[in-house]
Amino acid sequence: MKIWGHATNKDFKTLKYKDQVKNALKTYFNNLSKSGLEGFVSELENLSQLLAESTFFKEHEFVGTSLLFIYDRERVGIWMIDFGKTTNISDRVEGGQITHEQPWELGNYEDGYFYGLCNLIEIVKEILGERAEDDESAQHHTTIRVN
């Protein structure tokens, strides 16, 4: 994770629990507006829908891929990257396709992509909800003093 003015953090492989992932994302999203967070939720949901409809996705195993999140003051974007270990499994499984939802078992080629993507969407929505609560709380506790 690269945040302007901070050292690059590459320790994501050590994140094992939802709260750890959420805290890392909160750090990354710290300077992002509420509308920017809403944009990321929309991008993730759109990606999920596109992948669910994709024959290519159903016929490939996506081990070791990543999602690249980028934002600036005006835009947000998410890209799938790191396809080096992506494998066509259409001739290796019954029916030629996988769901990306089933737990991995030796020989089934399921990678859990949708499981991870759904969890990621849930985490970003939680961060958005907390941000909305913080914004609302700040509005209720603002005191204006006029002399």
N, C-alpha and C positions, 0 to 999 in steps of 0.2 A: 504494500500500500504506500503510495507516495502522496504526501500532503505538502503543498507549497510551504517552504521554509522549515520543513522537518526532515529528519533522516528517513530513508526508505525502510519500511517494515516488511520483512519477508517471512515472518514466523507463523504463517497461517496453517501450515501443516500440523502445528502443535495444538490448534484449537479443536477441542473435542466435544464441548458442551455448548448448548444453545446460548447461554448467557455470555460465554466467551466470544462467540461470533457476534452477538448483539453489541457487546461493548466495543469490539473492534470497528464495527460499522458505525456506531454512534460517534466514535472518534473521527472516522473518515467523513461523516456527514455533518460534523460540527458546524461548519460555516455555510451549510446548504440551507436555503429557505424552505419553508413549508411547501411551497409550490414545486420546488425542486424534488423534494421527497415524494410528492404526489406524482411527479414525472417519472421517477424511478419505479414506483409501484406500477404505473401504466406500462412502462417499457417491459418490466418483468412479466406482467400478465399477458402482454402482446407476444412476447417471446414464447411463453408457455403455449398459447393458442396456436401460433405458427408451427411450433415443433409438433404439437399433437396432430396437426393436419399433414405433416410432412412425411411422405413415403421414404425419402432419403433418411430421415431421422429414425424411422421405424426399422430400417434395414441396416443400421450401423450401431456399433457399440462405441460409446464416447468416454473412454477411460482417460483420465489425465487432462481433460479439457478444462478451461477456465472461463470465467466471465470477467470482462474488462469493463469497469465502471469509470466513466469520465464525466465531469461536469465543470461548467464555468458559471458566470453570472447569468447567462441567458439560456443555456441548453444543458440537457442531460442526455447520456447515451450509454447503452450497454451492448457489447459485442462478445460473441463466442470466439475464443482464441485457443491456441495450443492443440491442434488436431493431429499431432504426430503419432499418437497411439490409436486413432480412430480406425475401426476395422469394419469392413462389410461382413455381415453375418447372415445375409439372406440365404446362402446355401448351407448354413450350419445349424439352423433351427427349424423346427417344424412350422410350416406356414410361412417361413421366410422373414418373419418380423418379430420384434420384441416390443414390450410395452413401456419399458423404462420405469415401471412402477413396482415390479415384483422384486422381492429380496434376492440378492445374489446367491446362487448356488453353483457349485462346480459344474460347468458345461452349459448353463442356461444363458449366458451372455448378457444377462440383465445388469445394468449399471446403476440403477437407482436415480437416474438423472431427474425425473419428475419429482421424486421424493425430496431431493435436495432443493430443487427449484421452488416447490411449494413451501418448504420450510423457510427459504430465503424470502419469499413474498410475505409470509406471515411475520417474520422478524422486521422487515422494513415497514410493514403496516403498524406494528407495535411501536416502533420508533416514531413514526408519523403521529400516532395517537398520543404518545407521551409529549411530543413537541406541541401538539394542539392543546393538551392539558396545561403545559408550561406557559404557553402564550395566553391562555384564558386566565390562569392564575395570576400572571403578571399584570393583566389588564384590571383584575379585580383589586389588586393591592397597590396600584399606582396612586400616589398622592401628589396633587399639584398644589403648590403653595404660591399664592399671589400676594405680593406686598403692596 
